[in-house]
């Protein structure tokens, strides 16, 4: 059985890409650009269609758009190797197709049961839904790499579908990444509180930014009326 880790070891590691064999420092720049491409892709989807279901096809397309230009050999395709992440082994690659299909079906069903009358209850349930989805996606680990980035991009896609702003979870480096990974590990044991708190804080920040922006725009309108 072939096994691989999904996280490069240290800043001096190298990877073979469409641009040749490059150091981790250069790859990080490409990853940031790839994530930007992915977010632009899901934003365009939302603008074109009022509601697009998250399907296995959409998930693979998003991975391809985001990282296919860096890793054309395997991006956008389910992994064909066994991997470990955060000290544990991912499900067998033979199970991925079925697990992703079930994940998409479960998500569609859970979205139907979000509360529609009470805004506070709605936000609470959305946060719980997103924490469940992120953890489940990372647990399945459908791709050879960038499963965490995919989970976070798809989280923003779900939010946009619900007429909520996308969020930015600080989970790439240092203490932020360690806390995020520990939150996922706690979710392995059924404790989603830390992951929910991360998502809730990020969503609150996004909503506050929109509120402040609207307040500034209102002030500009009022000033224009006075002139």
C-alpha positions as CSV (number, residue, x, y, z in Angstrom):
1,X,0.0,0.0,0.0
2,X,1.4,3.4,-1.0
3,X,1.2,6.0,1.7
4,X,2.0,9.7,1.6
5,X,1.7,12.7,3.8
6,X,-0.3,15.7,2.5
7,X,1.8,18.3,4.1
8,X,5.4,19.2,2.9
9,X,8.1,18.9,5.5
10,X,9.7,22.2,6.2
11,X,10.4,25.4,4.3
12,X,13.3,23.7,2.4
13,X,11.1,21.0,0.8
14,X,10.7,20.9,-3.0
15,X,7.8,19.8,-5.2
16,X,7.5,19.0,-8.9
17,X,5.0,21.3,-10.5
18,X,4.1,22.6,-14.0
19,X,6.8,25.2,-13.4
20,X,9.5,22.6,-12.7
21,X,10.8,21.5,-9.3
22,X,10.4,24.5,-7.0
23,X,11.0,25.2,-3.3
24,X,8.2,25.5,-0.7
25,X,8.7,29.3,-0.5
26,X,7.8,29.7,-4.2
27,X,5.0,27.1,-4.0
28,X,3.3,29.1,-1.2
29,X,2.9,32.1,-3.6
30,X,1.3,29.8,-6.2
31,X,-1.0,28.4,-3.6
32,X,-2.3,31.8,-2.6
33,X,-2.9,32.6,-6.3
34,X,-4.6,29.3,-6.7
35,X,-7.0,30.0,-3.8
36,X,-7.8,33.4,-5.3
37,X,-8.7,31.7,-8.6
38,X,-11.0,29.3,-6.7
39,X,-12.8,32.0,-4.8
40,X,-13.3,33.9,-8.1
41,X,-14.7,30.8,-9.6
42,X,-17.3,30.2,-6.9
43,X,-18.2,33.9,-6.9
44,X,-18.9,33.7,-10.6
45,X,-21.0,30.6,-10.1
46,X,-23.2,32.4,-7.5
47,X,-23.6,35.4,-9.8
48,X,-24.7,33.2,-12.7
49,X,-27.1,31.0,-10.9
50,X,-29.1,31.8,-7.8
51,X,-28.4,28.4,-6.3
52,X,-25.9,25.7,-7.3
53,X,-25.8,22.5,-5.4
54,X,-22.4,21.3,-4.2
55,X,-21.9,18.1,-6.1
56,X,-18.9,15.8,-6.6
57,X,-18.5,17.3,-10.1
58,X,-18.4,20.9,-8.7
59,X,-15.9,19.9,-6.0
60,X,-13.5,18.4,-8.6
61,X,-14.0,21.4,-10.9
62,X,-13.1,23.8,-8.1
63,X,-10.0,21.8,-7.2
64,X,-9.0,21.8,-10.9
65,X,-9.5,25.5,-11.4
66,X,-7.6,26.3,-8.2
67,X,-4.6,24.0,-8.5
68,X,-4.7,22.3,-11.9
69,X,-2.4,25.0,-13.4
70,X,0.2,24.1,-10.7
71,X,-0.3,20.3,-10.6
72,X,-1.9,19.2,-13.9
73,X,-1.2,15.5,-13.3
74,X,-3.5,15.1,-10.3
75,X,-5.4,18.3,-9.4
76,X,-9.2,17.9,-9.9
77,X,-9.0,14.1,-9.5
78,X,-9.6,12.1,-6.4
79,X,-6.4,10.8,-4.9
80,X,-5.2,7.3,-5.9
81,X,-2.8,6.9,-2.9
82,X,-3.3,6.4,0.8
83,X,-2.4,9.4,2.8
84,X,-2.0,10.5,6.5
85,X,-2.7,13.9,7.9
86,X,-2.5,15.3,11.4
87,X,-1.2,12.0,12.6
88,X,-4.0,9.9,11.3
89,X,-4.7,7.9,8.2
90,X,-7.4,9.1,5.8
91,X,-10.1,6.7,4.6
92,X,-9.1,4.4,1.8
93,X,-9.0,6.0,-1.6
94,X,-11.4,3.3,-2.8
95,X,-14.1,4.8,-0.6
96,X,-13.7,8.4,-1.7
97,X,-16.3,8.5,-4.5
98,X,-19.0,7.1,-2.2
99,X,-18.1,9.3,0.7
100,X,-18.2,12.5,-1.3
101,X,-21.6,11.5,-2.8
102,X,-22.9,11.0,0.7
103,X,-21.4,14.2,1.9
104,X,-23.1,16.2,-0.8
105,X,-26.5,14.5,-0.2
106,X,-26.2,15.1,3.6
107,X,-25.4,18.8,3.0
108,X,-28.3,19.2,0.6
109,X,-30.7,17.7,3.2
110,X,-29.3,19.7,6.1
111,X,-29.6,23.0,4.1
112,X,-33.3,22.3,3.8
113,X,-33.8,22.3,7.5
114,X,-32.1,25.6,8.4
115,X,-34.5,27.8,10.4
116,X,-36.1,30.5,8.3
117,X,-37.8,32.8,10.8
118,X,-35.4,33.7,13.6
119,X,-32.1,35.3,12.3
120,X,-30.2,34.4,15.5
121,X,-31.2,30.8,15.3
122,X,-30.4,30.8,11.6
123,X,-26.8,32.0,12.2
124,X,-26.2,29.5,14.9
125,X,-27.4,26.6,12.8
126,X,-25.4,27.8,9.8
127,X,-22.2,27.9,11.9
128,X,-23.0,24.4,13.1
129,X,-23.6,23.2,9.6
130,X,-20.3,24.7,8.3
131,X,-18.3,23.2,11.2
132,X,-19.8,19.8,10.4
133,X,-19.1,20.2,6.7
134,X,-15.5,21.4,7.1
135,X,-14.6,18.6,9.4
136,X,-16.2,15.9,7.3
137,X,-14.6,17.1,4.1
138,X,-11.1,17.2,5.7
139,X,-11.8,13.8,7.2
140,X,-12.6,12.3,3.8
141,X,-9.5,14.0,2.3
142,X,-10.6,13.4,-1.3
143,X,-7.5,15.0,-3.0
144,X,-3.8,14.4,-2.8
145,X,-3.4,17.9,-1.4
146,X,-5.2,21.2,-0.5
147,X,-8.1,19.5,1.2
148,X,-8.2,22.2,4.0
149,X,-8.1,25.0,1.4
150,X,-10.9,23.3,-0.5
151,X,-13.0,22.9,2.7
152,X,-12.6,26.6,3.5
153,X,-13.4,27.7,-0.1
154,X,-16.5,25.5,-0.1
155,X,-17.5,27.0,3.2
156,X,-17.5,30.4,1.6
157,X,-19.5,29.0,-1.3
158,X,-22.2,27.8,1.1
159,X,-22.3,31.2,2.8
160,X,-22.7,33.0,-0.5
161,X,-25.6,30.7,-1.4
162,X,-27.3,31.6,1.9
163,X,-26.8,35.4,1.2
164,X,-24.1,35.7,3.8
165,X,-20.6,37.0,3.3
166,X,-17.7,34.7,2.7
167,X,-15.3,34.3,5.6
168,X,-11.5,34.1,6.0
169,X,-10.3,31.5,8.4
170,X,-6.7,32.1,9.5
171,X,-5.4,28.6,9.1
172,X,-2.3,28.6,7.0
173,X,0.6,29.3,9.3
174,X,1.9,29.4,12.8
175,X,-0.4,29.5,15.8
176,X,-3.5,30.1,13.7
177,X,-2.9,26.8,11.8
178,X,-2.2,24.9,15.0
179,X,-5.4,26.1,16.6
180,X,-7.4,25.2,13.4
181,X,-5.9,21.7,13.3
182,X,-6.5,21.2,17.0
183,X,-10.1,22.2,16.4
184,X,-10.5,19.6,13.7
185,X,-8.9,17.0,16.0
186,X,-11.4,17.8,18.7
187,X,-14.2,17.4,16.1
188,X,-12.8,13.9,15.4
189,X,-14.0,13.1,19.0
190,X,-17.4,14.8,18.5
191,X,-16.5,18.1,20.0
192,X,-17.2,20.8,17.4
193,X,-17.2,23.8,19.8
194,X,-13.7,25.1,18.9
195,X,-14.3,24.8,15.2
196,X,-17.7,26.5,15.5
197,X,-16.1,29.3,17.5
198,X,-13.6,29.9,14.8
199,X,-16.2,30.0,12.1
200,X,-18.6,32.1,14.2
201,X,-15.9,34.7,14.9
202,X,-14.9,34.9,11.2
203,X,-18.5,35.3,10.2
204,X,-19.1,38.0,12.8
205,X,-16.1,39.9,11.4
206,X,-17.4,39.6,7.8
207,X,-20.9,40.8,8.9
208,X,-19.3,43.7,10.8
209,X,-17.3,44.8,7.8
210,X,-20.4,44.9,5.7
211,X,-22.3,46.8,8.4
212,X,-19.5,49.4,8.6
213,X,-19.3,49.7,4.9
214,X,-23.0,50.4,4.6
215,X,-22.8,53.0,7.4
216,X,-20.0,54.8,5.5
217,X,-22.1,54.7,2.3
218,X,-25.1,56.1,4.1
219,X,-23.0,58.9,5.4
220,X,-21.8,59.7,1.9
221,X,-25.4,59.8,0.7
222,X,-26.5,62.1,3.5
223,X,-23.6,64.5,2.8
224,X,-24.5,64.5,-0.9
225,X,-28.1,65.4,-0.1
226,X,-26.9,68.4,1.9
227,X,-24.8,69.8,-0.9
